[in-house]
Amino acid sequence: MKDKRIHRRSFLHGAMATGAIASGSAVLGSPFIASPARARAKHRLIFGHTFGTATKQYMITGLSLFKSLAEKYAEGDLLIDIHEAGSLGGQTVLPQKVLTGSIQGCQLSTGNFVNYSEVYNILDFPYLFHSNESFEDTIQTDGFAKSEFINVPASKGFQVIPGMWANAGFRVLGISRKVNRTVRTPDDLGGLKVRTNGTRVEDVLFKLTSANPVSIAWGEAYQAMQQGAADALSVGLGPLTATKIHETLSSATLYELNFNCHITVVSKRWFEKLPAKVQEAILRAGRESYEFQRREQLKANQAMLTLWKKSGIEVVTLTADEKKAWVAAVGHNRSEYDGLKDAFGRSAFDKIVQLQG
């Protein structure tokens, strides 16, 4: 939303983009490479995202498979140029380029997409989803496809591509080596300076605890954790590992609060002008890429947890009673969130609850 969100969600302009930037434009299917397929294609999708070579083992986007499948199903009528590592701009810039028509699509965090569709703030409410599987199943339901999560972006000019969610899983609560504390319940946060991600939901969340929320740009998070300006932060495994912030941690609590998820959108105006065959090729490729992304991200998350444990980080899994303490202290049923639910869309919030049964 603000500068802190630009840093937080566009981290690949820094350390994470090292490998891709070194190669120049860091483009898959570069528009500067002539080929028979390029010359034959009637329609072109220029696509930007911020993950790069240095992050591929941590953040599974599914974009390479999506490109391959969409071009295959379009039978030569579609060419997708994927520009990675923020080479076309950060996550707050890419959606604007989609709207102006300078590119046709992009992938960005749901946290950054709230600038264009506030309803996505709802996905940040603590303990709204029962599990990672519940979250991923819910966003694939017909009910979700017909909800404000799709209709509101459409009214703003975005076509959401089903299946292309790039969910990195639950955020974890990382505690710095300087304080060397294990956090199991909200009471254990007493006095800790917790770096917040800038969302309105998280601002309320940590004010419900005994922690001291601090606003620190994502690009400054490593140094802040290392030097003590922040004692803790709540971020996904992938970003923490790719930026090496995990090196500053003494412990990490798997408190299953909310998700580090990304959304894939294309220009609705561009999409609606495509032949039906090409439209279906894009939608089918998105749906079929989803299982791959889910499976591979799960493997990546397990590998990262193993890496963290080997590096000396204490990984804390909550007991049932400890999780209940978190739900009671900061869960989405707290009255302190009522104003936000009304602001973001009470009907959309109720829809998420209803879709989970």
N, C-alpha and C positions, 0 to 999 in steps of 0.2 A: 504494500500500500504506500508506504513511505519509503525513504531511502533504505531503512533497515530491511524492508521486504525485498528491495531490489538486490541487496547483497545476499540476503538469506536464500532466495530462490534462484539467483543467477550466479551461484558460486563458481561456475565453470569458467568465468572470466579470470579466475585466479588459479589456484593450485590444481584444481581438477581438470583444467583444460590443457595442461602442459603438453601431453602427447599430441593432441589434435592441433593445437596452435602451431607447434613446431613444424607441421607439414604444410603450413600456409593457410589455405582457405578451409581446410578440414571439411570436405564435402564428399558425401556418398552420392554417386551418380552426378558428378560435377557437370554444370551446364556448359562448361568449356570443352568437354570431350565429345567430339563428333562420333556418331555411330549410326548404322542403318535404322536401329530401333528408335533413336532420337528423332531422326528425320521423318520417320513414318508416323509417329504418334500424333494424334489430332488434338490431344488435351494434355496439359502440363500442370503438375502440382508442385510448386516450390514450397518446401516445408522447412521450418526452422525449429531447433530445440537447443537446449543448453548443456546436455550431457555430451561427453567426449570420450576419446580413447582411454584416458586415465580412469574413467568411471565404469567402464562396461562390465567389469567383474562384480561391481557393487550395485548398480542401478540398471535393471533390465527393462528397457523401453519397449521391446517388441517391434521397433520401427523397421529394422532390416527385413524381418519376415513380412510385415505389413506391406512394404514396398514390393517385395517379390510376388506376393499373392495378388495384390491389387493389379499390378501390371499384367500378370498371367490371366486373371479373370477378365480383364478389359480387352484381351486378345490384340494387343498392340496399339490400342487407341489411347492409352494413358501412359505418361512418363512421369515418374516421381523423382524429384531432385531433393535429397535430404541434406540440409546444411546443419552441421552439429557444432557443439562447443561454443554456442553463443555467437557464431560468426555473422549472424544476421541481426543480433541484438539480444538483450536479456529478456527475461520472462515478463517484465512489465511493458516491454516494447513490442514484442512479437504479436500479441493480439491486436494492437493498434495497426500494425502493418497488414494483418489479415483484413481488417475492416477497410483500410484504404485501398486494398487490392495490389499492393506491391509484392505480397506473397499470398499463397492460397491457404496455408495451414500451419499449425504449430502445436507443440506439446508444452504444457506448463503446469505448475502446481495448482491445486484447487485453492490454495491460500492466495496465490496471485490472481487467480481468475475472479476472486470476489470483487476486484476492481471493476469488473464488467458484468458480474451477475452475483449480487449480494446473497442470493439464496444458498450459495455454496458454503457460506459461513456455517450453515447448519451441520454440515458434516464434521465440524470441529467440536461439537458439544461432547463433553466427557462422558464416556461409557454409554453413548447412544447405541452403539452396536455391541452385540453379545460376544462377538469373536471376529477374527479376521475373515473367516469363512462367511459369516453372516453379512459382513460389509460387502465382500466381493459378490456374493449371491444376490444381495439386495439391489445393487446397481446394475444388475443384468436382468431384472424382472421387467415384464411388460408394464407393470404399474409405474416403475421408475421412468421408463421410456416415454410415458404419457404424462409425466409430472412436470412441475415447475422447473425442475433441474434441467430439463431439456427445452421446455417451452420458453422460459425466460431468456436463455441465451439466444434462442432462435429469433426472438423479438428484437434482440440487439445486433443480429447479423451473423450469428455463429451456428454452424451445424455441428453438434456434438457427435463424435464417431463412437458408436457402441463398441465396447471391448478394449478400446485403447486407453486404459486407465493407468497403467504403470504404477501400481500400488506397491510402495516399498515396505508396507507393513506398519505395525504399531510404532509410534514414537517411544523412545526409551528415555528415562531420566538419568542423565550422566552427572556424577559428582566428581569434582576436581581432586587431584592428588594433594593440593594444598590443604584442603580441609579434612580429607581422608575419613569420610563418614559413610556409613551404610544407611540408606533410607528405606524403611519398610512401611511406614505409615505417614500420613500427613504431619503428625506431630514431630517426626524426625527432621522436618524441614526448618525447624525453629532457627531463625537468624540467618539462614543461608540466602545469599544473593542469587536469585534465579533469573537467568537471561530469558526474556519472553520473546515470542516470535512476531509480536506486533498485531496479532489478531485481537479483535474485541472480545472474543470468547476466552482466549488465554489470559487476557488482562484481568477479567473477572475471576477466572479459575484460581490463579495464584494469590489473589487478594483474599480468597476464602481460606487460605492456609496461614501458617505463621512465618512463611518465607517473606523475603523482601524482593519483589519483582524489580528488575532493572532492564532498561531498554538499551540493547547493544546491537549494532549492525552485524549481520552474519559474517561479513568480511573481517570483522575484528574479534570474532568469537574465540578463535584459537589463542590469540594473545591475551584476551580477557580471562580465559580459564587458566592460562599458564601463570599470569601475574596476579590473579586474585581479584580483578574487577568484577568477575562473576565466579560463583562457586558451583553452579549447576545450570543445566540446560536440558530442554526436552525436544529431541530431534530424532529422526529416523536413523537406523543403523547405517544405511548407505551413505548419506551425506557426512555423518560423523567419521566414517572410516575413510572415505575418499579424500576428505580434507585433512585427515590425520588428527582431527580433534580428539579422537579416542585415545591418543597418546597422553593426553592431559588428565585422563580419568583414573580414579582409584576404584570406583564402583559404578555399576549401571543397574538401575531397577527396571525390570520388565513389568510396568504397571498397567499396560494395555489400555491406555487412556483414550487416544484417538490416532488418526492415521496420517502418514506422510504419503499422500497420493497425488497423482498427476492426471490431467485431462487432455484429450486430443480434440482439437476443433479445426474446422475448415470454414472458409467463407460460405455462408448460406447462399448469397447471390451467385457466386461462382458454381456452387454445387447444383443449384436448381437449373442452371443452364446446360448441365451435362446430359448426354443421352441416358436413358434409363439403364442401359447395360453398364455404363461406366459408373453410375451412381451405385448400382448393386454390387459392382466389383469392389468399390471402396468399402461399403458397409459389410460385405461378406468377409473381406480381408481383415477388417477390424475385429469382427466376431471370432474368426478362426485364430487370430493372433493372441487372443486373451488367455487361452489355456496354456499356451507356451510361456507367456509372461508370468502367469501365476506360478507355474511349476518351477521355472528357472529362478524367479525372485526368492522363492522359498529356499531353494538350494543355496543361493547367494547369502541369504540371511543366516542360515545355519553355519556356513563357512566363516562369516564375519564373527559370529558369537564364539566359534572355536578359536579364531585368531585373537579375540579380545581376552579370552581366558588364558591362553598361552602367554599373552603379554603381561599378565598379572592383574587384570581387571577383575574384580569380584562381580560376577553377574548374579543378580538377586531375582529370584522368582518368588512372587508373593504367595502366601497361604490363602485359603478361602476367606478366613477372617480378616486378614490384612487387606485383601481387595475390597471387602465389604466396608472397611473403614474409609478407603479412598472414595468409594461410591457415595457413602453417606456425607463425606466432607465436601466433595467437589462435583458430584455427579449431575447429570443434566436435569434431574428433577428438582434441584434447588430453586427456590423462588427468585434468587438473585439473577437467574437467566431469563426470567419471564419477559422483560423488556426487549431483550435481544431476539427472542423467539418471535415476538410480534413484529419487530423491525425487519427481520430476515424473511418472514413468511410462516405464520403459525400453521397454515394448511400444509405446507411442504414438510414441516417438522412432524406433524401428525401422520403424514403419508409414510415417512420413514419408519415410524413406530409401527404403523399398521402393516407394512410390507414384511416386517420381521415376525409377525404373528403374535 
